[in-house]
Amino acid sequence: MLIEAPELSSHATVRHAFFTREGGVSEGLFASLNGGLGSGDDPARVVENRRRMMQQFAFPEEALVSLYQIHSPDVIAVERPWPRLERPRGDAMVTRVPGVALGIATADCGPVLFADPFGGVVGAAHAGWRGTLAGVLEATIEAMERLGAERSRIVAVLGPTISQAAYEVGPEFVTQFRDADPASDGFFRSGERGGHAFFDLPGYIGARLEAANIGEHEILGHCTYTEENHFFSYRRATHRGEPDYGRLISAIALTP
């Protein structure tokens, strides 16, 4: 039902989980642990799924906060939970408040969980290609520092993300990316169609974290596209012509 990273679970002051699609009540395209408030799933089922997630943290369901994600570098500092239907727009959150679970929704993009366990600050970022290129990872680290974290103590873990082998992109993507970041060239390899390329999103996220000079970062290496029994995937649903898809939740919190 969930995946934990030793780099985070070794700290008693931090709780976290990269939830899989298993262990929920949703059906059909959303089977079964769909946490996406913006999906077309039955809202009551989504609420129950999110309640089950927080049960793993020993938190009430309302402790799980999430965003209206827009593929931006915008970071929200969380002081208290907000109502589910009043999600602010943004793609990352930070907090130093115990008992608040920062939840990122993904279905191929990279969920990155951050912690400075000694400074008592955690963060979570939705790192798709747009947000990563725009600096959402660096913005999250800077927001954590404003709350008292020290960069050299921050641990970051990238959870289930689409792998390079499953992520073929068109020539416009390649041109736009290389123009914005010439150093990204090594994260592309030739595609199966002319002008296309396979993009290594997990590798690129890892490189941005490495360049940020934080204390430690890890990539879990699970592919959302190929591991269908465990993960939802926007791209897989699109290739099949399916009208919608579930969302995975990755969450982190400070223990009360």
C-alpha positions in Angstrom: 0.0 0.0 0.0 2.9 2.4 0.6 6.6 2.7 0.0 9.0 4.3 2.5 12.5 5.5 2.0 15.2 4.5 4.6 16.7 8.0 4.2 13.5 9.4 5.8 12.1 6.6 7.9 15.3 6.5 10.0 14.3 9.8 11.6 11.7 9.4 14.4 10.5 13.0 14.0 9.4 12.4 10.4 6.6 10.4 8.9 6.3 9.9 5.2 4.8 7.6 2.6 4.8 7.2 -1.2 1.3 5.6 -1.4 0.7 3.2 -4.3 -2.7 2.6 -6.0 -3.4 -0.4 -3.7 -5.6 -0.6 -0.6 -8.4 1.8 -1.4 -12.1 1.7 -2.3 -12.2 3.3 -5.7 -13.2 1.3 -8.8 -12.7 1.1 -12.5 -10.0 3.4 -13.9 -9.5 4.7 -10.3 -8.9 1.4 -8.6 -8.2 1.5 -5.9 -6.4 4.1 -3.7 -7.0 7.2 -5.8 -6.2 10.3 -3.8 -6.9 12.9 -6.5 -9.4 15.5 -5.5 -9.4 16.8 -9.1 -10.2 13.4 -10.7 -13.6 12.3 -11.9 -13.8 9.7 -9.2 -16.7 9.5 -6.7 -15.7 12.2 -4.2 -16.8 10.1 -1.2 -14.4 7.3 -2.3 -11.5 9.8 -2.7 -12.2 11.1 0.8 -12.2 7.5 2.2 -9.0 6.8 0.4 -7.3 9.8 1.9 -8.6 8.9 5.3 -7.0 5.5 4.9 -3.7 7.2 4.0 -3.8 9.3 7.1 -4.7 6.2 9.2 -1.2 5.0 8.3 0.2 8.2 9.9 -2.2 7.9 12.9 -3.5 11.4 11.8 -7.1 12.5 11.1 -8.1 12.7 7.5 -8.2 16.5 7.6 -4.5 16.6 8.4 -3.7 15.8 4.8 -3.3 19.0 2.8 -2.8 19.2 -0.9 -2.7 21.8 -3.7 -4.4 22.8 -6.9 -1.2 21.9 -8.9 -0.3 24.0 -11.9 3.2 22.9 -12.9 4.8 26.0 -11.4 7.7 26.8 -9.1 5.3 28.3 -6.5 5.7 27.1 -2.9 3.2 27.5 0.0 4.2 27.7 3.6 1.6 25.7 5.6 0.7 26.9 9.1 -2.5 24.8 9.4 -4.7 22.4 7.3 -7.1 24.0 4.9 -10.5 22.6 3.7 -10.2 20.2 0.8 -12.2 22.4 -1.6 -10.1 25.5 -0.8 -6.7 24.3 -2.0 -4.3 27.1 -3.0 -2.6 27.0 -6.4 1.0 25.9 -6.3 3.3 22.9 -6.6 5.2 22.7 -3.4 4.6 23.1 0.3 6.8 23.5 3.4 6.0 23.5 7.1 7.5 23.4 10.6 4.1 22.6 12.2 3.8 19.0 13.6 0.8 16.9 12.6 0.2 18.5 9.2 0.8 16.1 6.3 1.9 17.7 3.0 0.5 15.7 0.2 1.6 15.8 -3.5 -0.6 14.2 -6.2 1.2 12.6 -9.2 0.6 10.2 -12.0 4.0 10.2 -13.9 5.5 13.5 -12.6 8.0 13.3 -9.8 6.9 13.5 -6.1 9.8 14.8 -4.0 9.7 14.7 -0.2 12.1 16.8 1.8 13.1 16.9 5.4 15.5 18.6 7.8 14.8 16.3 10.7 17.1 18.2 13.0 15.7 21.6 12.1 12.1 20.5 12.3 11.1 21.4 8.7 9.6 19.3 5.9 8.6 19.9 2.4 6.9 18.3 -0.6 7.2 19.2 -4.3 5.3 18.2 -7.5 8.2 18.0 -10.0 7.0 17.5 -13.5 9.2 18.7 -16.3 7.8 22.2 -16.4 8.0 22.7 -12.6 11.5 21.2 -12.4 12.8 23.4 -15.3 11.2 26.4 -13.7 12.9 25.8 -10.4 10.3 24.2 -8.0 13.0 22.1 -6.3 15.3 25.0 -5.6 12.3 27.1 -4.5 11.2 24.4 -2.0 14.7 24.2 -0.5 14.8 28.0 -0.2 11.4 28.1 1.5 12.6 25.4 4.0 15.6 27.6 4.8 13.3 30.5 5.5 11.6 28.3 8.1 14.9 27.5 9.8 16.2 24.5 7.8 19.9 24.2 7.0 20.6 23.2 3.4 23.4 20.8 4.4 20.9 18.8 6.6 18.1 18.5 4.1 17.3 15.0 2.8 15.2 14.7 -0.4 13.7 11.5 -1.9 12.2 11.2 -5.4 9.3 8.7 -5.4 7.6 6.8 -8.3 8.1 8.7 -11.5 7.8 7.8 -15.2 11.1 6.3 -16.4 13.1 7.4 -19.4 12.2 4.2 -21.3 8.5 5.1 -21.2 8.8 8.8 -21.8 9.3 9.6 -25.5 8.8 13.3 -26.3 8.6 15.3 -29.5 11.0 17.7 -31.1 9.3 20.8 -29.7 9.8 19.5 -26.2 13.5 18.8 -26.9 14.1 22.2 -28.4 12.3 24.1 -25.6 14.1 22.1 -22.9 17.6 22.5 -24.4 17.0 26.2 -25.0 16.0 26.7 -21.4 18.8 24.5 -19.9 21.7 23.6 -22.3 23.1 21.4 -19.6 20.1 19.1 -20.0 21.3 17.6 -23.2 22.6 14.4 -21.5 19.2 13.5 -20.3 17.9 12.8 -23.8 18.5 9.8 -26.0 17.3 9.2 -29.5 13.6 8.2 -29.8 12.0 5.6 -32.0 10.5 8.3 -34.3 12.4 10.9 -36.2 13.1 14.0 -34.1 11.8 12.4 -31.0 13.7 11.6 -27.8 13.4 9.7 -24.6 13.7 12.1 -21.6 15.1 11.0 -18.3 12.9 13.0 -15.9 14.1 11.1 -12.7 17.7 11.7 -13.7 17.1 15.4 -14.4 15.4 15.8 -11.0 18.3 14.1 -9.4 20.8 16.4 -11.1 18.9 19.5 -10.0 18.9 18.2 -6.4 22.7 17.4 -6.6 23.4 20.9 -7.9 21.4 22.4 -5.0 24.0 21.1 -2.5 21.6 19.6 0.0 22.8 17.0 2.5 21.4 13.9 0.7 19.1 12.9 -2.1 17.8 9.5 -3.3 15.8 8.3 -6.3 13.6 5.2 -5.5 13.6 4.1 -9.1 9.9 3.0 -9.5 8.3 3.6 -12.9 4.7 4.7 -12.8 4.1 3.8 -16.5 5.4 0.2 -16.5 4.4 -0.9 -12.9 0.7 -0.8 -13.6 -0.4 -2.9 -10.6 1.2 -0.4 -8.3 0.9 3.0 -9.8 -1.4 5.3 -11.8 0.0 6.8 -15.0 -1.4 9.7 -17.0 0.6 8.7 -20.1 -0.5 5.1 -19.9 -4.1 6.2 -19.7 -3.6 8.6 -22.6 -2.0 5.9 -24.8 -5.0 3.6 -24.1 -7.6 6.4 -24.8 -8.9 6.3 -21.3 -10.9 9.4 -20.3 -9.4 9.7 -16.8 -6.8 8.3 -14.4 -6.2 8.1 -10.6 -3.6 10.1 -8.7 -1.0 8.8 -6.4 -0.3 10.7 -3.1 3.1 11.1 -1.6 3.0 12.7 1.9 5.4 13.9 4.6 4.8 15.3 8.1 6.5 16.1 11.4 5.4 13.9 14.2 3.2 15.6 16.8 
